[in-house]
Amino acid sequence: MEYLSENYRWLFSGIGVVVLGWIFHWWTSRNSIAQTFVAKKTKDNVRILFIDDDVRFKVVKILKTSGWVHTKLVKDVVTLSDNDLMDASIVFVDVQGVGKLLDFQEEGLGLASAIKKNYPDKKVVIYSAETKGDRFHEALREADSFLSKNADPYEFQQTLESLVEELNDES
């Protein structure tokens, strides 16, 4: 307090106002930079796994190009304790052609159901090119989302962003 009473003329002069303005600007811009960094850090840290027998599935490459750098595609998983599966926060599972190595009768639907039961904190998305099939399968109710394999890459990204938001809200 004594400092303020001794230096009030300097503090409220032109130079003092400029210095106080600079300090205020620095303080507020520092907070907005930190908020931007958190959003980018989330995109950089989320591990996404696609389990799809079609290794040419373009959405994976598009997501990587969009900044989701920890996006990986595997043809199938050998065990439910597979490292790629364990590391992923979000798992996209194709309905057909996967889950065969674990001998799931319902292939991807069985695999997705097993992943959700063993790892309830993981977000699981089921997708398929098939338009026919069991619309009432238990795995569809257990999954966090589902998409058509022919959906625009934008829809995959929107689903991914909403799931990341859910993950952030849960932590």
N, C-alpha and C positions, 0 to 999 in steps of 0.2 A: 504494500500500500504506500509505503514511504516513497518508493521509486516512482509511482504514478504521480504523487503530489509534487515531487521535485521536478519531474520531466513532462508535466502535462502540456506545456507550450510546444515542446518538440513533438510529442506524440500526436497532437492535433494540428500541427502545421502541415504544409503540403507534403513534405518528405515523409512525415509520420503516417499520413493517410495512405500514401503510395506503398510504404512498407507493410502496413497492416492489410491493405488490399491484396498485395502479393502473397502474404502469408495465408489469407483467406482463400485466394484462388488456388494456391498450392494444396491446401488442405482438402478442398472440395474436389479438385481434379484427381487427387491421389485416391480418393474413395471410388470415383467412377472407373478409374483404371483397374482397381482391384475387382470390381464387379464384372467388368469385361473379361478379365483374366479367368475368373471362376467359370464363366460360360464356356470359354475356349478350352479350359482345362478339362471340363466334363467331356467334351467331344474327343479330346485327346486321350482320355483315360478309360473310356467305356470299351470293354472288349465284347465284340459281336461275333457270333459263330453262325454260319450257314451250314446246315447239313443237307446236302443235295447231291444226287448222283450225276447231275448235269454240271460238270466242272466249267462249262462255258457260260454259266448264268451271269448275265451282264450287270445285274443290280449290284453285285458285290464290288465290281470295279468302279461303278458309278459312285457308290458310297465312299470308297477309298479316296476317289478324286475329290469328293465333297468335304473331305477332312476327317472322316471316320477312319483313322489310320490303323486301328486295331481290329479290322474286319477280316475274318478268315473264312475260307470255304473248305470243307472236307467232304469226301464222298460218302462217308458213313463213320460211325464210331464203333470201336471194337468192344469197349466196356463203358459202363456208366461212370467209371472213375477216370476216363480218358482226360489227359491234361488239357486239351483244347476245350473240352466241355466244362471241366472244373474251373478254368480261368475265365470263361465267358460270363458276362452279366445278362446278356440278351442272346437267346438262341432262336434262330429261324429254322424250322423243320419242314422239309418237303414231305408231302403225304406218300408219294410213290417212290420206290427204289432205294429207300433208306431204312435202317432198322433191321436189315436182312442179316447182318453179321451177328446181331444179338438174337436172331431167330424170332422176331416179333411177327406174329401172324398177320397183324394189321399194318405192318411196315411202319411208316412214318407216324401214323396216329398212335400206335403202341409205344413207339420211341418217345414221342412228345409227352404222352401220359406218364411214362416212367421217369422222364427228366423232371417233370413238374412234381411228382410224388417224392422223388429223392432230393430235389433241390427247390423247395417251395419259394425261396427268395429270388430265384432266377425268373426272368421274364421269358416266356415261351410264345412264339408266334408260329402258327401253322399256316402253310401256304400250299396251293396245289393248282395245277393246270386243269385238273378234272372238274367238270361241272356237275357230274353225277356222283352219287355215293351216299354214305350214311350221314345225313345232316344232323342226326341226333346222337352221334358218337360221344362218349364220355370225354374224350380228349378235347373236343371242341368246347366243352363247358369248362374244362380245366385250364385251357390255354388263356393267355392274357389278351391275345388278339388273333385274327386270322385274315388272310388275304388271298386273292387270286394270284397265281404265279404270273399271269399275264397283266397284272396291274401295272400302272405307270410307275417308274422308279420313284417319282415324287410321292406316291402313296406309301411306298416302303419307307422313305425318309420321314414322312409325317408320322407314321406309326412308330418308327424308331425314336423320334424326338419326344413323342408323348410318353413312351415307355421310360426314356431317360428322365423325364420330368417326374414320373412316378417313383423311380428309384431315388431321386434326390429328395422327394417328399418323405419317403420311408426312412431315410437315414438321418 
